[in-house]
Structures are given as C-alpha cells and as structure tokens.
Amino acid sequence: MEPTPEQSPHHAYPDHWEADVVLRDGGTARVRPITTDDAERLVSFYEQVSDESKYYRFFAPYPRLSARDVHRFTHHDYVDRVGLAVTVGGEFIATVRYDRIDDRGRPASAPADEAEVAFLVQDAHQGRGVASALLEHIAAVARERGIRRFAAEVLPANNKMIKVFRDAGFTQQRSFEDGSVHLTLDLEPTAESLAVQRAREQRAEARSVQRLLAPGSVAVIGVGRAPGGVGRTVLRNLLGSGFTGRTYAVNTSFADDLGTVEGVPAHRSVGGIGEQVDLAVVAVPADRVPEVVADCGEHGVQGIVVLSAGYAERGAEGRERQRELVRQARSYGMRIIGPNAFGIINTSESVRLNASLAPESPKAGRIGLFTQSGAIGIALLSGLHRRGAGLSAFISAGNRADVSGNDFLQYWYEDQGTDVALLYLESLGNPRKFTRLARRTAAVKPVVVVKGARHSGTNPPGHAVPVSRIPDATVSALMRQAGVIRVDTVTEMVDVGLLLAGQPLPDGPRVAILGNSESLGLLTYDACLAEGLRPRPPRDLTTEASPRDFRRALAEALADRTCDAVIVTAIPWVGENGEALTGEGEVLAAALREAATTGPAKPVAVVHVEMGGLAQALAAATSTANQPGPANQPGPHPAAAAPQARTSSPAASAATRPGRSGAGAATDSADTTDSADATDGTRPSAGRIPAYPAAERAVRALAEVVKYAQWRRHAAAPGKVPEFLDETIDEHATAGLIETLLGPDPDPRGRPLTHDEARELLAGYGVPVRPALPAPDPEAAVAAAAELGYPVALKTTAPHLRHRADLGGVRLDLVNENALRRAYDELTELLGTPAELRPVVQAMVPRGVDTVVRASIDAAAGAVLSFGLAGAPSELLGDTAHRLVPATDRDVAELIRSIRAAPVLFGWRGAAPADTAALEELLLRVSRLVDDHPEVVSVALEPVVVATQGLTVLGATVRLAPPPARSDLGPRRLPSY
C-alpha cells in the first residue's frame, strides 16, 4: 500500500509493522498501521464506542468525530505521527496513536525522543488484552523511529488504565498535573517488561489451544449423506468417543428437511445452525474451504481443524492457497489446526473429544502427544495403546500452518492433566522460541522430541518455515541445553514416555539389576555401562525364583540407599514337561507392583523375554489417569483439560483530551507472573511399570531419564553471568566502534574485519589477541621478530593452510634471526610464494592445550556459542559442543566438559590440568559480545592456547553485518504466513 501525498514521501507504508496477535481469550486479531483509506472504518468504530469510553479518551463529552478529527487520525507520516489499529473481520476494534513532542509538550520532529500516546478500545472487546498488545507494538514502532519515552495523561479516577501502563513492566514516573495523572514511560525493554510480555503470550496461546481442545460444540463440515468419506468418519468417531458437547453435521448439499445424520442435527451451513459453534472440523475439497471459513468466521466459530489436503504439500500454488487460508481465518479471530491434519483428541472425562480420523480414542492418561505427521501419529497412537499408555490429548497438525508445537508447549506447561509432552517434529518454525518454551516447560515436566527430516537440508513439503543453517548435531545440543529429551525414533519416544509417565525421576545413575536369568542380567549390565549409567553387578535370582522372590528382591533394591533405579529382568518359567507355565506373567506383575507401590519412590523398569502376559499385566496394573505424575506436577489433576490460569487482575480503561496524549479507553488485566509453579514433588507410589522386550531399549530409556533428572536438578538453580565481567567490558565504546566499522550504508552481506580491527573490537570485551605482524619478505619477518622479541613463531595465514601445522604452515620456537630466516626459506620453498602464503610473525606463548572458541548467528536459531579442541578433534571428528547465547557460568562449564576430548583439559595421563577457569571466562566474554551486539554475526578464536595458568588468543576472525531481526525481543506476534 503506497502512502498518499499527504504522508511522508520518505517513509512508505511500513508493512513490517503488520502482525497477527493472540489475545487473552485465545482469539486472534490483526495489528496494522492506519491509512487514509480507513476513514469509514474509523467513523464506524467510534460510533460503537460508549460515551464513557469517549470521555476517558478525550476528557470531555465527545459524541462524534469531526471531519478534521477523521483526517488527523488517518493521515500519518509513519515517523513523527503514527497510528495503529487492531482489526477483527476487517473492522477496527481498537486504535492507538503517538505524536512526537518536544520538551515543552509541543509537536516536534526527529530528533526529539518523546511522544504522547493515546488508546481507545471498543467496549465489546475490552478485557481481551487488546490495549496490552497495542502498547507492545506501538512501543516497538516508537523505538524504531528514535522515540525513547511515552507521555500519557490519565484522569485520576481512571485507575484501570494506570494499571495497564504500570503492569507493562517499563520504567515509569507519575505525577499529578492540571487535574490529571501524568505518566512517563521509558520504552527501553527491561527484564520485567520482557517477563510480562512472555507471561501474557503464554496465557493467550495456552487459552487459544484450550478453546480448540475443549469446545462446547462441534460442527463437522463435509459430512456425506451416505456412510463413508472423511467427514462421516470424523462424525462417527466424535459420537463414538462420547463427546460431552453439542454436535452438528454440515453439508451444503443437505436438503432443508434432512433432519439428522448419525442422529445429530444436519444443516446446510454453520449459519443455519442458529446456535454457537466453538469448533469446526473441515473435510471438504480445498477449493471449497474459503467459503466454509467465511461461514464459520461470520458466525463466531472460535477455531477450525482443516483435514482437507491440497495445500503447501502440493507446491507453489498450494502454498499460496495455504497462506490465504491462514489470512482468512485469522482475520476472523480464528486459529487453525492443519491443513492436511489428522485431527485432535482430548480424553478428559469432561470433554471426551475425538475430532480425528482415529477410529478409537486412546484411554485417558497423562501424556500429551503432538505430531506433524498423520502416519506417524497413527503409529504412535497404536504403540502407546498396545503398551497400555493413556493420553491426555493428541494433536496431528499436518502442515501446521498456524497452530504449532510451540502453542502446545504453552498449553502443556500449565495443564495439570498432562505430565509428559511427546512431540514428533519435522520442522521448527521458530527454533529460538521453541528452545525458550521447551526449557521453561522441561523445568516442570518432561518434553520428549523426535526430530524428523534431520539430514535432508530442506523442510518437508507443506511446512513453509525458514530453513536453519545450523547442523543437526548443533540442534540436538541446543535441545539438550533446554532440557529436551531428544530421541532418534518414535519407538524410543514411546519407551522414554512410558517410563516418565509411570515412574518417579531417579536421584542419580546408580542402577540395581535383578532377575531370573544370569545372561539377560549381564546384557543389561553391559548396556548400562554403554549408556553411561553406574550399574551394580546383577543379582541372579536363578531360574527357580518365584514371584515372591522377585517381590522380596525388588523391595530390598528399592530400600537400598546406594541404588537410584531398578531394572528387573525376567524369562519364562518352564514346567517339568519343558513347556512354559501359563499365567506366570500376571502373577509376577502383581508381585512387582506390590513391591513398587510399598517401597521408596524410585523408577522401576522390566526387561522380559517372551514372558506371556507380563507386559500387558504391568500396563494394566495401575491406571495413571487419576494419579499424580512422576515428580513433575504433583497433586490430583482436574477433570477438564483446561489450563488452570491464575485469576486476572481487574479490567482497566483510560482517556485523554484532544491535543493531549492520554491512555484512552481500554480494559485489560495484567499478567506479570507465570501461571504454573515449577516446584518439584515426588510421586508417593509407583504407577504403571513399563516393560521392554530388549535390555538395550529399557536401559536407553532409563539413561535419558537420568540425564533429564540431572538437568532438572540444575534447572532449579540456574547459572548466572558473573558481575565482575562488567568491570572490564565497555559496551558503549564497542557499539560506537561497530557503527564506525559498518559505516553509514552497510552492505547487507556484511564485511570481515582485518586483524587489527578484530583485535580492537575484542579488546573492548576484555579479550586480548596476540599481535601478528605481517612478513611479506624475510627482512620484514626479521624486523617483526625484533619488535616482538624472540622466540617467535612464523606461520601462514592463507585460508587453505591456516591452523594446519600438519602441512608445515607453522614453525615454532624460532630463537634467533638465523633460525627465522631458515624457516622462512623452507616455508616458501615448500608451500608457495609469500604472496600466496601471507606469512605473519607472532611471539611465542606458554605451551598448553590448543582450543577453538566460536560464536555465530543463525537467522532462525539465534546466536550459538561453540567450543572444541583445535585441529582434528573438532574438524575431522566433529567433537564440538554448542550452547545458546546468552550463556551462563553453568552453561560454559558444561560446554567445556561435554566434548569427548575434555579429559585433555583436566590432566589426562598425568599432564598438568589446563586453566579451565580462564577458558570459562573467555567463553562468557564472547557470549556477552554477540548478545550485546547482534551486528557481530560471527567470531572465531583459533587457536586459544590454554596453559596451566591463563590462556592466549593467537588468532581471531570477526565478521560484522546489519543485525538480523530478533522476533523474540519484539512485541508478541504470530508467525507470518
């Protein structure tokens, strides 16, 4: 949309300010700049605002807008005067405006850094969090235009609007002037404002999912008149699950007098139902979906599940059809699961929803399952059902054009009916947000992920999300940092999920093994060692052991304080005639259950070999649907799967008079804290005991749970960034240097820094780099050595030889001029001319361990800090560890210790330990640099020689570029389509 001549010719319509947002009640709305084409919308909007709200906005009765007002409120230059509107169904429901002012409160232009701000929210939409969302977006716009403060005038009695500003988390000042409250807000984001923003985001997105999973009424659109077909199948499954709400069948081909289908009312359209419909399941051809969405949107449907195929999975035309589907649905305030979805299930007794193609609902349980693939979803449902596991909810999102795994992490974080979250993901639409949400959720309940399409380099068809450039190994390391249990297969996901859902978390890696097969016990012992556990020698109960012997041995193992978990191995008993005894599985299951439920709370797993009925008996032993979970969310869960949100604070509204910037009329409540407690608890008794047909599977599942439990304990005491770093970091000077180096018109591709530029930049963060003097000829090398002092090193800086001592490109310990000249001649004779080699001279430093420290920016995942040993360990073997930035002291300590070659740093084979404390400090400084200055898109320090005392950075390369957008620091918004 082009600006009119009355708008600034230098600032075109800023379409990047457009955003879809989720409001407090779970509905969506669109935020966009106001244009000159919005005059009629503005007048219509104002007519629907109450006289009281108008009074709050203008400090006086103001029944209608004059033509001058309409012109003023719709003509902006997008710099000094900006107006934003919130729309639903294309119509305004709220507006906000700022005008730049000088220090006397008069209209001004840049570089004045203060603006008056005013809000107005339609009464019917007050209380939905509209003003809170608008404040975030207008503040981001203002910061972009060089405005640092907002000023607002609020009537003294308008405490609700004052609360909206106060609860935003911005630094503010208040005073009473001329009969009104004068508010000044510092727009620089704070830790508090970011926490408030994310708490509101969590509550809104969780609520949007809850509306999908717990509808009061469902319409299945596309139900055929004859049996068969997708729509008819979903309707039958919905009825078969015992859905507690109202159900309707819809098809435009239905006759007006059809009456019912499958016993439910049949209608030609959603509009013809005449009652509120909360959820629509769409099973019509793709070319008919737009008319269905319009019918749903115009009649107040809250969300839709689109089973229809023919979208992004079909190529460019389908991708555009998918984008239009999302645009259309969000314009009406609806969220979408799909398209090309398999459906959703909620087993809560108060809902009993099966709006999917799954013919049988899983039994109620405490596992939440999200999958992007219908086929994988079917396999997971079957596997969990076969092993007796119950689910709280199941979601197969198909192309996940709108609702994604991130939304369900928001929901499950506070859902007291879910103890374990399982996710099969083929793409990460927003890896930075996923990591943040997963880390918060994993602190209170386990998150298990299988990532498909790991090595293809592209996203699966239908998933229109950015492709991350970071390797899959890095993605895995970052998930581990966030507490996510990442497994390789869906079988492993089920194995781990069953152990987490039925058993408490272990206190450590010590494992007791007992059973009636010495061989199976030894296999289990070996598997434990291979997975890094600490097994005790297996206790062989012999093949003559009875169920009573198993019960006694298990009780003793659980009572042993040197044991953290128990693996029971079992083979069938054989009768006198050589045949397996029948019914032994049920008897053994009862004995194991008795010991597990009466002993201390420790995880128990069973490995069985052809033990008839044992796995089924253990799975059916104890229903976990009404038991608290494994040290995750203690206490009884509610009947409904709805999140238990905290009570919101009172609604709010505000106003200003014309020509003065007031808060306007708005009604919002604050969300300043997370709505779920991260307290640990222990399950008083064991639930379902998981059984595994192979020792390796049981041990691998237990090993993952042990690592998660260790992370969980550390998460309760998170790391920090030492304060002493601030004393040696000059953030302001470094910012100025970066601005100078990039220049007034930086190349979007960025530029590498010279050696001297990199040294100056890193010095600002307390990272000294040893000088390297160029030596284009032998005489220059001798002069450089004289300046630096012998002994020196001579090395090439050609890209193909850099840091390659094995190719002869580095000569060390040159103690005098003769040695230096001889090395120079040998180097050029063997490897090429000085122009090709680009030799440099450096002073020798104390010997130590050569390491590599790197940091880089991935557009999707954000800043990543990496560490490894220099040379073959990291380059050839891939022995490199990664952590997300910003890193804490705990993160960098774990980073150093997580590489396989870490023992080299800690006194391997009698060597003196390296100064890892100095190395940790260096990593923290690099982390701070790229976190404080996103223009630093890559840093590589190589080699970093870590001696027994101190370290030395011998080489550094730095690249600067205009900073990529940080969506996680901006206002709340749904992913663009």
N, C-alpha and C positions, 0 to 999 in steps of 0.2 A: 504494500500500500504506500503510494507516494505522498509526501507531505504537500499541503496546499501552499500557495504563495505566501499566505499569512503565517505559515510556520517557518522555522529557521531553515534557510536553504543549505545550511552546513550540516544539518542533522536529519537524515531521513528517518522514516518510521522505524523505531528500534524493535524489530520483530523478536530479538532475543530476550526482550522483557516479557514476552508472552509465556504463560505457564499454566498447566493444569495442577490443581491442588486438591488434596483430600481434606475435607472439613471435619470438625469434631464428631459429627453424627455419622461419618462414614461416606457421605455423599461427596461428589466431586463438583468443582466449579472451575471456571477459567478466569485467569487474571490477564488483562491486556491493557495497553495504552489506550486512552480515549482519543478519538479523532474527530474531525469536523463532520464526519458522516453520522455521528452519534447524537445529533440534536434531538431527534424524535425519541430515541431511547431514553435520553436524559430527562426529557419532559415527562414521559410516561412513568419512569422510575420515581421521579419526585412527587407525582400525583399519588403514588401508592404509599408514600411515607406519612406517618401520623403527624398531627400538628405538634405533639410533644417532641418528637424527634427533630422536626424542623426547628423548633425553638432552641433545642440543645445545640443544633448546628449553627444557628445564626444569632443566638442570644436575644431574639425578638420574634414576635409572630411574623411568619413569612410564608403565606399560603401558597404562593406560586412563584416560579422563576420568570423574571422579565427576559425579553429578547436579548438585552445586554448581558444578563447573567448566563444565558444559554451560550452566547457567543464566547464569553470569557471562560466558561468551564469546558468548552470543547475545542478551543484553539490554544495549542501549546507549542513551545519551541523545543521540547524534549531536553532542555538543558536547565534553564532558569525557571521554567514553568512546566510542570509535569502533572498529568492526571492519569490515574489507573482506575479501571472498573473491574468488578467481579461479575461475571455473567453466568446464567444458567438458562439453557434453552435459547441462547442468543440475546436474552434480555438482562438489563442491569439489575443486580440485587444489592450492590454497594459501590461506593466510589471513595477515592482518596486523592488529595491534591497537595502539592507543595509549591510554594513561591519563594525563590531566593530573596533574602533580605540582607540589609547592611546592619551595622552595629546600632543603628537608631530604629530598626524595625521597618525601614522603608524598602520598597522594591529595589533590587540590585542585580548585578550580573556577576559572572565569574570575574575575579577570584574570591568573592565573598563566600564564606563557607558555612553559612547558617540559612535555614529556610523555615517558613511557617508551614505547618501541616494540619490538615482537617479531614475528618472522616464523616461518612453518612452511610448507614446500613438500613436497608428496608426492614420494617418491623417484623414481617413474617419470617425473616431469616436471621434475626438477632438470636444470640445464644448458640450459633453453629460454629463459632470460632472464626468468623469472616474477618473481623477487624484485626485479630491477631495475625492472620495470614497476610492481610494487606500491609500491616506495619512492617513485617519482614521484607516484603517485596519493595515497598516504597523506600525503605531504608537502604536496600541494596542498590536501587536506582540512584538514590542521592549520593551514596559513596562513589559510585561510578562517575558521577558528574562533579566530584570535588566538594561535596557538601559533607560536613563533619558533625553538624548538630541540627536537631529539630527543635523548634519552639512551638508550643501549643497553649491556647487559652481554654480553660475549662471552668464552667460555673461551679461555685463552691459546693452546691448540693449534688453535683454530679460525681459522686464517689465511684460509681461503676466505671466510668471512663478513666478516671485517675488510676484505678486499679489495672486497667488494660495496659496503660503505659508502665506502671510500676512493675507489673509481673513479667514484662518483656525481658527483663534482665540487663537492660542497658544502664550505664551510669547516668544518673539524672539529678537535677536540682529542682526544688519547688519554692515558689514564693507567692505571696498574695498581693496583687496589684490591681487597682481600679475596679474592685469588686469581683475579680476573677482569680482563679489559680493559674499562675504562670509556670509552665513546665518546660525545662530544657533537657533534652536527651542527647547524650554523646553516642553517636552511631557506630563507633568502633566496636566490633564484636568482642564480647567478653566470655570468659568461661561460663558465667551464669547464663548469658543470653543464648549461647550455643546449647547448654543443657536444657533450657526451657524449650528451645526450638525442637530439639530432638525428642523431648518428652511429649510435646504436642504431636509431633509426627508419629510417634509410636502409638499414642492413643487413637489418633484419627485412622491410621492404616489398620490397626487391630480391629477397630469398630467396623471398617469397611468390609473386612473379611468375615467378621461375626454376622453381619447382615446377610452375607451370602450363605453361610453355613447354618444359620438358624432362622429361616424365613417363617413367617406365619402363614404364607400362602404361596403356592407354586403353580404356574401355568406352563404346560408343555405345549410348545407351538410347533406344529408339523405332525400331529397325530393323525395317522391314516384311518379311514373308516373300516378297513379290513385289517385283520390281525397281521402282524409282521411289520417290518420297517423300523427305522431308528426311533422315531417319535413314539410309536406304540410300545416299543420295548422299554423306553425310559419310563413311560407312564405306568406300565405294568410293574417295573422294578420299584417305582415310587410307592405304588399301592402295596406291593408285597413287603416293603420294609416297615409298613405301619406308620407312615408319616403322620404326625400329630396335627398338622395344619390342614388348610383347605387346598384342594387340588382341582385344577381345571384342564380340560383338553381344548386346544385351539387349532383350527384349520380353516382357511378362507373358503375351502370347498364344502364346508359343512352346510347342510340345509338349516334354515332358521328354526325348523321344528324337530331337529335331530334329537334333542333332549339330552342323552347321556352317551358316553363312550366308556367302556370298562366300569360303568357305574358312577362316573363323575360327570359334572355338567360340561356340555360341549358348546363351544361358541365359535363364531367366525373370526373374532378378533379379540384382543385384550380389552379394547374399549367397550366391547359388547358385554363383558363380564359384569360390569356395574359395581364391582367391589374392588378393594385394594388388592393388588398383586405385588408381592415383595420380590419374587424371583421368577424369571422366565428362563426355561430351557429351550433353546432354539435348535430345531432339527429340520430346517428347510434348505433347499439349494442356495448356494452362495449369492446368486443374483437376486434372490427374494429377501435376503437378510435385511437390507436397508429399510424396506417398508415395515418389516417386523420391528426393527429397532425404533423407528419413528413411532409406531403404535405404542410400544412399551414406554418410551420416553414421555410421550404426551399424556400418558395415563398413570404416571407416578411409580412405575416399576423401579426398584432400587438396584437391581443387578441382573446380569444375564450370563448364562452359560451357553456358549456357542459350540455345538457339536459339529456344525457344518464344516466341510473341507472346501478346498478351492481357494486358499489364500496364499500367504507368502511361500508355502511349500511348493507352489506351482510356478514360481518365477516372478519376473518383474511385474507383470500385470496383477498377479495375486498379491504381491507386496503392496502395491498401491491400493488394492481393494481392502487389504488389512489395515492400512493407515486410515483410510476413510471410515472403516468400521469403528476404530478407536476414537477418531474425532467425533463421529456422530454420537456414540454412546456417552462420551464424557461431556458433550455439550448439554446433555440432558441430566447430568449428575450421576450417571450410572457407571459401575465398574463391570469389567468383562473377565470371565474365565474362558480362555480359548483364544482364537477359534481352533478348530480341529481338535477339540478337547474330548476326553473320555468321560468326564463328569466329576461330580463331587458326592461325598458320603459323610454323614455325621451320625454316629451311633448313639449319641446322648439319648437317654431314655425320654427326655422331654421334647426331642425333635424327631429322631428316627428317620433321617433323610437319606434316601438313595436316589439321587438325581444323576444317575450314571448308566452306562451300558453293562455294568457288572450285574449278573443275574442274581447274585446272592450277597447280601450285606455281610461284612465281617462282624464277628461278635464284638461287643463293647469291650474296650480296653483303654490303655493309657499311652499308646503310641500314635503319634501324628505322622502321616505319610504324604509327602508331596513328590510328584513325578512329572517330568515334562514329556514323557512318552507313554502313550496308551498301552503299547505292547509290554513295556517294562512294568507299567502299573498292574497289568493283569498278572504277570509273573510274580510280582511282589505280593499281591493280594493272595494268590494261590499258595505261595510259600509260607506266608505268615499264618494263613488259615490251616494249612496242613500241620504246622507245628504248634497249633493251639494258641497263637497270639491274637490278642484283640486290639482294635484300633479305636482311637477317639475320633479321628477324621481322616479322610482320604481325598486327595485332590490330584486329578490328572489334567494339567493345564494346557496341553497341546503346544500351540505356537507361543503361548504366554505373552501375547501382545500387550496386555495390561497387567493383570494381577500375576505376581511372580512369587518365587520362593522367598524373596525379601519380605513381602507382605505377610506371608505365613509365619516367618520368623518373628515378626512384630506381634502377631496374634498368639503364637505359642509361648512367647516369652511370659505372658501373664495368664495364660489359660490354665486354670487349676485342674482341668480334666486331662491334661497332656503332660507326661513325664519325660518322654523321649521324642525327639524330632528326627525323622528319617527323610532325606532328600536325595532324589535322583535328578541330577542337573546335567544338561548338555551344553549350556552356555550360562555365563554370568553377565547379566545386563549391566549391573553396576557393581563391579568387584569391590570397590572401596566401601560402598555402603554394606554389601554383603558381609565383608570382614568385620565391620563395626557391629552390625546387628548380631552376627554369629558369636562374636566374643562376649557380648552382653548376655545373650541367651545361654551360651555354654556355661556361664558363671552360675546359673541356677538350674539348668537341666541339659542333658547331653544333646549334641547335634551331630548326627552321623550323615556323611555325604559320600555318594558315588558320583564322580565326575566323568560323564561320557564324552566322546569326541575329543579325547585328550591330545591326540597327536596328528589330527587332520589338518591343523592350521587354519581351519575355517569353521564357522558356526553351522549347525545343522540347518537344512532348508526350513524356512519359516521363522527362524529366530533372527530378527532384524536388530541386532545389538552390536556394539563395537567389538572388534576382534583384538584381544590383548596380545601384545608382542612378547610378554614375558613367558619363559619356558614353563612347561607343566610342572617340572620339579620345583620351580620357584613358587608356583601357585600352591603346591602341596605344603611347602614350608610355611607359607603365609597362613594357610588354613590351620596348620598345627599351632602357630603362634596365637591364633584366635581361639584355640581350644576346640576346634572342629576335629572330630574323629573321621579322617578320610580313609576310606577303604577302596579296594580296586574293583570289586564285583558286587552284584546285587546279592549273591549268596553270602558274602562276608557281611553285607549290611544287615541281613536278617540275623546272622549269627550274633553280631555285636548287639543289635537291637533287642534280641530276646534276653541276653544276659543283663543289659541295662534295665530293661523293663521289669524283670522279675527278681533281681538281686541287688543288695546294697553295694556301694562302692568300696573297694578294698583300701586298707590303710597303707599298703606297700606291695612290693613284688614277691614276697615270700609265699611259696606255694607248697601245700601238702598234697601228696598223691597217694591214693589208696585204692585197692581193688582186688579182684579175684583172678587177675591174670598178670603174671610177672612180666611177660613180654609186652603187653599193652601198657603196663606201668612204665617200662623202660622207654618205649616210644614216646610216651607223654613227657617223661623226664628230658629226653633229648630235644623235644620240641620246645620245652620251656627254656632251655639253655639257648637255643637258636633265636628265640624271641626276646632275649634279654631279661627273662624272669630269673628268680632265685629259688629253684625247686629243692625240696628236701628229698633224700633218697626214697623211692617209692616203698610204700608199706604193702607187702603182699599178704593178702588175707587167705590165699590159696583157693583152689577151685572148690574146696569143700565149704567155703564160707557161706553162712546162711544170711538171710535178710537181717536177722538180729545182730549178726557180727558186723554187717555194714553199718547198721544204725549206731552201734557202740563205737566203732572206729571213727565214724563221721563226727559224732558228738565229742570225742576226745580231740580230734583235729581242730574243731571249731573252738574248743576251750583253750587250746594251746596258744599262749600269747606270742610265740615266735612264728605263728602262721597267720597270713593275711587272706588267703583264699584256699579253697579245696577243690581238687579235681578228682572225681570218683570214676574209676574205670570198671566196666562190667562186661563179662561174657556170659553166654547162657549156661545154666546148669544142665548136666547130662545125667539121665537116669541110668538104671542098671542095664537096660537094653540098648544103650547108646543113643537114644533119642532125646531131644531137648524137652525139658519139662514145660508143660503149659501153665500159663498164669503166673509164671515167676516174675514177669515184668511188673504186674500190678502190685504184687506183694513187696517187691524191692522198692518200688516207688513210694509205697506207704511208709516203709521203714525210713527211707531217706527224708521224706517230708517231715516225719516226726522229729528226727534229729535236727533238721534245719530250722524248724519253727520253734524249737525249745532252746536252742543254743544261742551263743552270741551272734550278732548280725554280721556275717561275713559271706562273700559270694561263693556259691557252690555251682559247679558245672559237672555234667555227667557225660562220659565218653562210653558209648555202648557199641558192641559188635553183634548185630543180628539178635538183639535181645527182644524177643517178642513182646510187644505191648508196653515196653518200658517208656519209650519216648511219649507215646500217647497218654499213658497214665501220669507221667510227670507234668505234661502240658495241661491235663485236666485236673491236676491235684488241687490247685487253688486258683480261683478266678481273681484276677487282679483288678477287675473293673471297679471294685469298691475299696481297694486298699491304697494307702499312700505309696508313692513310688520310691525308687532307690536313692535315698539321700538327696533328692532333688527338690521336690515340692511337698513337704510333709503335711499331713492333715487330710481330712476327708475332702473329696472333690465334689463340686456342686452337681446337681442333676443335669443342668444345662451346660452346654459347651461355651456359653457366652463368657467373655472375659470379665473378670471382677474388677472393674475400674473404680478408682477412688472417687469419692464424691467431689464434684467440681465446685469451685467457689462461685459466689453469686454472679449473676449476669451484670453487664455493665453497658453504659451508654454515655455519650458526651456531646458537647456542642461548641460552636463558636459563632461569633457575629460576623457579618460581611466585612471583608477587608482585614480581618484578624484571623490568625490560624488557630482554630480550636480543634479539639479532639473529634467533634462531630458526634453523631448518634450511632452508637454501636452497643451490642450486648455480647460480651464474651466472658468466659471464665478462664482462670489461669491453670496451667498445668506446669508446675515448677519442679515436680519430683517424678521419678519413675513409679509406675503403678504396680510393681511386683517386688517383693522383698527377696534379696539374694542371700538369705540365711540358709545355712546347711542344717540338715537333720538326718537321722538315721531311721531306717525302717525297723519297727520293733520285731518283725518276724519275716522270715523268707517267704517270698511269693512263689510263682511258678519256677521250678528248677529246669533250666534249659538243658536239652540233651543233644549230643552231636555224634554223628556216625564216624567221625575220624578224630584222632587226638590232635592233629595239626589244626583243625578248624576250631576246636574248643580253646586251645592254647593261644591261637592268634586272636581270637575274640577277647580272651582274658587279658592278653598283653595290651590291646588297645584300650581296654577299660582301665588298666593300671596306669597307663600314660595319661589318660584323661583325668583320673583321680588325682594324680600328682599335679597336673596343670590346675585343677580346680582348687587345690590347697594353696598354690601360689597365687591364683587369681584373687583369693581372699585378702592377700597382702600385696597389691600391685607395686611394681617398681616406680622409681621416680627419676627425675633428671637432677643431678647434684647442683646445688645453688652456686658452688664455687666456680662453675663454668662461666657464669655471668660476669665475673670479675675480669676475665681475660677475653671476652668477646665484645667486639664493637659492631653491633648490628647496624647502627645508623651509618657509620662510615662505610661499611661494606655495601649497604644499599646504594649509597652515593657512587661508589666505585662501579658497581654493576650498571647503574644508569649511564655512567660515562662510557663504559666499555661497549654497551649495546648501542649507544648513540640515539639521536632523536628519531630516526626512522629505521628500527632494527629489522634485519632480514628475518622473516618468519621461520626460516630453516636454522637460524642461529649461527654462531661462529665459535670455533675453538680458540682458546686463549693461548698466547705464547707462554713460554716457560716463565718468564719474568712476571707476566700478568697473573698467571696462576699462583705464583709464589706470593704476590701481593694480596690477592684475594683470600687465599687460605690463611695468611698471617693474621688477617682480621678476626679469625676464629681460633687463634691460638694453635695453628697447625704449621710449624716451620718446615720448609722444604729446603734441603741442602742445595746450594747453587751448583749449577752445571754450566761451565764456561765453554763456549764453542771453540773447536780446534780444527779450523779448515786446512791447516798445514802444520808440519812439525814445529815450526817456530812459534805458532800461536799456542800449540799444546804446551811447549816449554814455558811460555810466558804465563799461561793459566796455572800451571803447576807451581810456579814461583809465587804467584799471588795467593794460592790456596795453601801451599805448604805440603811437603812430602810427608808420608807416602800418599800416592794418588791412584785413582782408577781411571782407565781410558775405556770408553765404551761407545758403541754406535747408537744412533737414535733413529736409524732407518726403520720404518714400520715392520719390515719383514725380519729384522734382526733384533729389535728392541726386546730386552729382557730374555735374550736367548743365549745364555752363557754356553750352552752345549754346542752352539755353532761357532764359537770363538769370537763373538762380538763383544766380549767383555774381558779386560785384562786388569787384574787386581794387584795391589801391593807393589806398585812401581815406586822404588825408594829413591831414585835419583834421575838425573837428566838422561844418562845413558840408557837406563832401563826403559824410560819413557820413549825415547827415540826408536829404540829397537822394537818395542811393542807397536809403535805407530807404523813402522815399515812393514812388520809382519801382518798387521791388520789390513793395510791397503793392498798388500801383495796377494793375500788370500781371498779377500771378500769384495774388493772393488775400490773405486776411486774415492777420495774424500768427499766429493760432491754427492756420490751415491750413499756413502756411509753416514755422513753428517756426524763426525765424532765429537764427543764432549769430554771434558776432564772434570772429575769430582774428587774431593778429599776423601780418604778412607775413613770409615767409621768402625766402631767396635763390632766384632762379629756377633751374629745372633741368628734368629730364625727369620727367613725371608717370607713375608706375608703380603697379601693383596687386600686392600680395602676399596670398595666401590660403592657408589650410590647413583641411581638413575631414576628417571621419571617415566612411568608407563601411563599413557593417556587414560587408560581405564582403571588400573590398579593403584595408581599414585606413586609416591616415592618409595623405593626399595633400597635397603642397605644390605650389602653383601660382603662376605669375608671368606678367605681361604688362604692356603699356603701358596706361595709363588711357584710357578713352573708347572710340572706335570701333575701334581695332585689336583689342582683346580682346573687346569686347561685340558688335560687328557682324560682324567678320571672323573671330572665333574664334581669333585669334592668341595663344593661351595655351599655355604649356608646363607640364609636370607631372613630379613625381618622387615616389617613395615616401619616406615618413618611416621611420626617421631618415635624413637626408641628410648626405652628407659634403661636404668642401670641393670635391672634384671634381664631385659632383652639382650643387651650386648654381652652380658656374662654367659647367657645361654647360647648366643650366637657363636662365640669363640669355642665353646665346648661341644657344639653339635656337629662339627666336621669330623670325619672319620680319622683324620690325621692329627687331631687335637693333642694326643699324648706327646707329640714332638715339642709342644709348648710347655709341658708340665714335667720335664725331667725324664724323658724316655731313655731307657737303657743307661741310666746313671748320669745323663747330661744335666747341667745346671738348669733349673726352670727359667723360662723367659719371664719378662716383666709384663704379665698379663694385665696388671692394674693400669699400666701406661697404655696398653693396647685398648682396653675398655674405654679409657678417657678419650682416646683418639676417635674411636667409633662414635662416641656420644657427640663429639665436636662436629664430625662430618654429618651426623644425623641432624643436628641443630642447624647447620649451614643450609642444607637443602630444604629443611622445613621452614626456616625463616625466609628463604629467598627462592621461591619456585622458579625464578629465572635460571638458576643453576640446574640444568637438566641432566648433567652427568658429571661425576667426579671419579677419577681413578687414581689411587695412590699405589704405585708399584715401582720398586719393591719398598715395603715398610720393614726395615730390619729391626726386629725386637730382640734386644740384648738382655742380659741378666738384670741390668738396671737401665731403664729408659729405652727409647726407640728412636729411629731416624727414618724420615721420609726422604727417599732418594729420587723419586720420580713422581710427577703429578701432571695429569691432563684434566682440564676443565672445559666444559662446553656451556655456553650461555645461549638462551633463546627466550623470546617472549613467553611468559608463563602460560601454561595451559589452564583452561577453566577448572576451578575447583568447585564442582557442584555440591560437594558435601559441606562446604563452608557458606554457600549461598542460601537464599530462602528455600523453604520447602517447595518441592515441585515433583510431579510425577515424571517419569522418563518420557522424552519426546517420542513421537511416533514417525 
